[in-house]
Amino acid sequence: MMGIRAMLAAWLLAFSLVSPSHVAASSGHALPLRLVTDIPVRAAGAALGRPTLRMDYETIDPLRRMLYVAYLGAGEIIVFNLDSNEVVAHIQNLPGVHGTLAIPDLHRLYASATGVDQVASIDQRTLKVTARAAGGDYPDGIAYDPDDHRIFVSDEHGATDTVVDTNTNKTLETINLGGEVGNTQYDSKARRVYSDVQTRNQVVAINPTTDRVVARYALPGCNHDHGLMLDVRRRLAFIACDGNARLLVMDIGTWKERATYPVGDGPDVMALDEGLGRLYVAAESGIVSIFQESGRTLEPIGRAFLANEAHTVAVDPVTHLVYFALQNVSGRPVIRVMAPATSRRTR
């Protein structure tokens, strides 16, 4: 089965490279992406008939071939089949759902339900919520530490990371970080959890064994660091600063700045395609910025307006297809599927 998927991935990538169709850009730089399709979606339950509600984080399970999209305004998660390009289910009763994280090894999906300040554990096989844990005050991004069997949940208003035991789905600890917390990521090589403290323009390092802050790193070129993505293999951290529309490239070992780049206003969610070495930065302004990894730095290869509030993105590591959850395209929400194409360098 994986052989067929690998062949499909190679075919899709080859087609996109020989037949590029760049997305038009109001910012002057085309995106190296080819539109595959727009799949209309709609809310279920009480939100049915309200077509332009806000969407948020996306997560992909490449083994199960599913994309999970937080449909924040509808209080549900959209379950989208990557192979058939169709919505196959809605997971409801998740008020204000923000963060989503699929953990294939556990056959589990975690979601932060901000409306009730909970972290929900969902069985991927039944799509049923099996447990709910206290999530602090405004839980948001989620990171998984498989070594210590814990998830760490950014608590934006409560200024903490909430620690939940994945064995029991019980809240273990709230770690005071001293300011509003943006995104949180786990570094499997150093066995550290890193979190944006956006109101202090810092990244903090947490020892997940002791649940204690062990270091703080200043980000002098950043105003309000909200987004965080790690390339553990290359020892790089990518930080999206939504206060001054900058992307910082940091060395994980020293936490010194290696480079900085302009991105669209209000950068939010990022996605890294490790296979192609491409970083996607989605912004509240609707501008998407794309970078190509080159050694231990980045090369800008595209920046353009994609759609209103195109602030969330995910990439399939098998096919390299890119998924944007767009809340209002001609009056309806869609999941936009795009393929990577040949690119030009932008300056």
N, C-alpha and C positions, 0 to 999 in steps of 0.2 A: 504493500500500500504506500509506504513512504517513497518507494522507487517511482511510482506514478506521480506523486506530489512533487518529487524532485524534478522529474521531467517537465511537469507543468510549470514549475518555477523557472526552469531554464528557458522554456519556450516564451513565457511572458516577458522575462527580462530581455531575451534576444529581440523579441518583437518591438519592445519599447525602445531599444537602442538603435535599431535600424529604421524605425518609423516614428521619430519623435514628433510630438505635437505639443509644443509648449503652451502653457496657460498664459493668456494675455495679462499684462501687468500694468496697473495704474502707477506703480512706483518706478517704472522704467526698466526693471530687470525681470525677465521671464523666469517662471519656475520650471525646473527640469522635470516636469511631471506630465503624464498623459492621462486625460480623463478616460476612465474605463466605463463607469456608470454612476448614476445617482439612484439610490434605492429609497423611495418614500417610506417613512415610518410614521406611526401615530401612537399616541398614548393609549393605554388601556384603562379600564375602571372609571373612577370618578373624573379623571382628567380627559376622557374621551371627548373629542370635539374641540379641544383647545390646542390648536396645531403648532403654535410657535413658542413653546415653553423651552426654558434654558436646558442645555445639556452640559455635562462636565466630563470627568475623567473616563478614559477608555482603558481596557485591559484585554489582552489576547492570550488565549490558551492554544498554542500551536499544535499540541497533540490532539486535543478534542476538536480543533478547528472551529473555535468559537471566539467571537468578539463580544465583550460585555460593555455596554455604554450606560453610564449614569445619566438617566433622564431626570435631572434634578427637579425641574418644575412639575413633573408628573409624579414624583415620589416613587419611581420604579427603575428597574434596570432592564434595558433592551438586550435580548439575547439574539445575536446575529450569526448565522452560519456562513463561514468564510468560503466554503466550497460552492454552496448553492446561491450565495448572495441574497439571502432572504432572512427576514425576522422570523424566528421560530418560537419565541416565547417572551413573556413579560414577567419579571419578578416584582411583585407589588408590595405595598405596605412598608416602604422605605422612605419616610418623609424627609425631604431635603437631601436626598442621596448625593454625595459629592465624590468621595474616593471609591475606587474599585481596584481590586487586586486578585487575579486568578493565581492559584497555587496548584499546578497540576499534580505534584507529588501527593498532595493531601486530598485531591478530588474536591477542592473547596474554593469558594469565592468569598472574599471579604469585602464589605461595603461600609462606608461611614455615613450614617443617617443623621445629618446635622439637625434636622427638625426635631429629633427626640434625643439628641446627644448620645447615640449608641453606635456600637460597632457590631454589625450583623455577620454571622457565619452562615454561609449558604452551601448546601450540598449540590455540587455540579451535576450529579446524576439525577436528582429529583427536582432540582431548582427550588427547593424549600428552605426557608430560614430555619436553622436548627438550634441556634443560640444567639443571644444578644448580650453584649457586655457594655458596661459604662464607658463612655468615650470622652468624658471631660466636657468642655464647653466649646462647641463648634468643631467637631472632628473633621479632618479633611484628608490629606494624603496618607498613604499606607505603605510601609516597607516590611519585608519579611526577612527574618533572620533564621535560616534553617538549622544553623549550628546550635542555637540556644532555644529553638522551638518557640519563637515569640514573634509577634508583629508589633510595630511601633507606629503609632497614629499621631499625626500632627494635630495639635489642639490649638487652633488659631487664636481664639479669644481667651482661652485659659492659660496661654503662654507655657504649655507643657507638651511633652510627648507622653502619650498614654501607652502603657505596655500591656499586651494581652497574651496570655499563655495559649498557644495553639493546641496544646493537649487537652486543656480543660475549657477553653474559651472563657476564662475568667480574667478580669482586670487585675494585674499584679501590682502596678506602680504607676504613679504620675510623676514625671521628671520635670522639675521646674527649670525652664530655659531662660527665663528673665525677659521675655518679650514675645510678641506675636510670632507664631511658628508657621512658616510656609511649608515647603515640601520636605520629606524625609526619605533617605535612601540608605541601603545597607552595603557595606564594603566587605565582601566575602574574603578578600585576601588579608586585610588588616584586622578583620573581625571588629569593625567599628560601625556604629550608626552615625550618620551625619545629618544634621538638620539645619535648615535656614531659620535664623532668628531675624525676621525681616525688619522689625522696628529698631534693631541694633546694628543692622548691616554686618551681620556675622554669620559664620558657619560654626556650629558646635559639634564636637566629637563626643559620643557617648560610648562607654564600655557596656555592652549588652549583658555581660555576666553580672556586673554589679549594679547596673542601671544608674550610673553616675556620670555626670559631665566630667570629661578628663582634659578637655582643651577647648579654647575659643580662638577663632581665626577672624581677624578683621578683613573687610572687603572695601578698601578705600575707593575703588572705582565704581561702587555699586550703591544705588539708592533703592532700598526695599527689595531685598533678594527673596523672591517668592518661589521660583522654579529651581529644581535641582535634578541633575542627571549625572550618573557616574559611568565612565568607561573603565571598569576595574582592570581589564587587561592592559590598557595603555596607561593606567594610573592618572587619569584625567577626570576633573570634575567640571561640569558645565552649569553655570549659574545664570538664571534669567532674572534681571533686575527690572521690575515693572514700574519703578519710580522714574527711571531715566532711560528706558528702552535700550538696555545694553545686555550683551551676552559676554560673560567672563569665562575664560578658560584658565583653570587653576591646576597646579600640580598637587595631586593628593598627598604626596609625601611631605612636601614643604609648605603647602598651601600658599605658594607664591603665584602671583598672576603671570601667566604666560602670554596672553593676548586678550584683547577686548574688541567687540564688533557691534555695530548698530543693528537693531532688529526692529520689528514693528512695535508701535505703542501698546503697552499692556501685555508684554510677553507672559505666557501662562504655562501651558503644558508642553513638554518636549518628548520626543521619541527618538531612540537611537537604533538604527539598523546596523548591527555589528558586522553582519556579513558584507555589506556594501560600504561600511564605514561612513554612513550618512546620518547627520543629525538634523532633525526637523524641529523648528521652534514655532509654535502657534501662538497668536496674539489676539487679545480682545478686540483690537482694531480691525481684525480680519486679514492682517498681513502675515504671511507665512515666510519664514526665512529658512534656507536650506544650506547646510555646510557639508563639505567633504573632508573627512579626516585625512591628514597628510603628515605622517610621522606622529609627532605628539603635539600637533597644532591643527588648526582648521583652515580650510579655504572656502570663502563664500562662493556659492555657485548659483544662488537664486534668491530673490526677495520680491514678493509681489502681493497685491491684494487678491485673496482667493474668494472670500464671501464674508458677509456680515457675521461678526462674532465667531470667526473660525479660530477658536482659542483652544481646541483640544484635538489631539492626534494620536494615532497608534500605527505601528508598522508590523506586518506579518514577517517573521524571520524566515519562513519557508518560501514564500512567493515574492517577498520584498514589496508587496502591494501596501499602499498607504491609505489609511482610513480617517476621514474627517467627519465628525458628527456636527452637522450644521442645522441650527434650529429654525432658520427661515430662508429658504430659497424659493422665491416666487410664491411666498405665502404658505409654504409647507416645509416640515422638517425632513431632512434626507441624511443618509449615510453616503458620503461621496467616496468612491473607490478610485484610486489613482495609481498609475504605474510609473516607476522611475524611467527617465529618458536621458539622452545625452544632454550635457549642460555646458553653459558658458560661465566663465569666471566673472563675478561682479566685483565692483570696487566701491 
